[in-house]
Amino acid sequence: MLTEIKVKNAKSKEKDYRIPEGHGLNLLVRAKGAKLWQWRYRFQGKEQVMSFGAYPVVTLAAAREAHTQARRTLAGGVNPMAQKKEEKELAALEAMNPFRNVAAEWFAKWKEGRDEKYIQNTDARLQGDVLSRIGDRPIDQITAQELVKMVTEIEARGASDIARRCLQATSQIFRFGIAHGLCNQNPAAMFKPGDVLKATKVENFKRVELHQLPTLLRKIHFYDGSPVTKLALKLIALVFLRTSELIEGRWSEINWNECRWDVPKERMKGGTRPHIVPLPKQAVEILRDLWHYRHNDEWMFPGERGNSCMSNNTILKALERLGYKGEMTGHGFRGVASTWLHEHGYNSEHIEIQLAHAPDDDVKAAYNYAKYLEPRRKMMQEWADHLDKMLADDLASSTPQAEKAAQA
């Protein structure tokens, strides 16, 4: 066994030599005077030499402690020298602030108040497509070319929308890093998606033309399927909501006293802002009818089992049953209403707010939450009255044979 005095007094010679401590630990005394702690051991049949540092920076006691820990690691079936190398590399990366660390801080703040499903989808994209590629890279060393390679590889597998979303999230992470002093540049802002990704073809939701709307309203009027589905068709034509926003409605969101539907931000597209739907009297009547069909006091449009809302395809299938397969969707009612309102001179900003189209920034969005509520209420009532008139005129002009055909 070595002692501190023996180690201190060990003199250099013409050639390097070793003084054994035991269990493979040696003090290597160099010809030039340096004294190094080394451990010789075997792993998977091959000899390994691991260094614990130089004396006197690493004392005899410290060398023994490091040697003991390394022997425990080896006894566990792990190569201690390889483990030490991985730890050093990880420490070096952490010192250079890897992208995934900044992404984690951004994500923790970004997810506050957002819909859980939206959070999960975003996290899955980050883990699978972004962090798997650039997560371990020091954030200030990432180049625009690396990001181009990342998104084009995602696009190459046929996921162009995911490629754009990943680029958007990556840019937000860099902006967050700059704002909090975690990085100095945003390479994602050095190019636009259109510079490197193929142009996406915008596919509008199928919808009938305005002159076809009276016939559709009549067919809904005579719809002989589920009464809840029939009421859903009537309501979606009145309130300008997206299909998922409608069918996931909860009774707690209805303000009966003020005749309005307050949709929380977690249920709106993007999950960043709430939405107010002023309810015309026709919509209130539909909701009162729905109340009598309720399975519980939670869902406005319960599914068959009553423990969740109706399927997202229910309205689409009902429209197909009415003869509008490939011609009309639940979302299409929004487009029909927007067209009529614009053609009849309604304020464009009122229409866009009621359609819950995203404004340019979150501050404006928060301001728009309850903006122009009274003129929007008037607009919604006039649209509902117009639908009633169209249906009444169509029914009045219909023959008994036509009504019978509509029911069929």
Secondary structure, DSSP 8 states (H G I E B T S, - for coil): ---HHHHHH----SS-EEEEEETTEEEEE-TTS-EEEEEEEEETTEEEEEEEEEETTS-HHHHHHHHHHHHHHHHTT--HHHHHHHHHHHHHHHHT-BHHHHHHHHHHHHTTTS-HHHHHHHHHHIIIIIIHHHTTSBGGG--HHHHHHHHHHHHHTT-HHHHHHHHHHHHHHHHHHHHTTS-S--GGGGS-HHHHS------------GGGHHHHHHHHHT--S-HHHHHHHHHHHHH---HHHHHT-BGGGEETTTTEEEE-GGGSTTSS--EEEE--HHHHHHHHHHHHT-SSSSBSSB-TTSSSB--TTHHHHHHHHTT-TTT--TTHHHHHHHHHHHHTT--HHHHHHHTT---SSHHHHHHHTTTTHHHHHHHHHHHHHHHHHHHHHHHHH--HHHHHHHH-
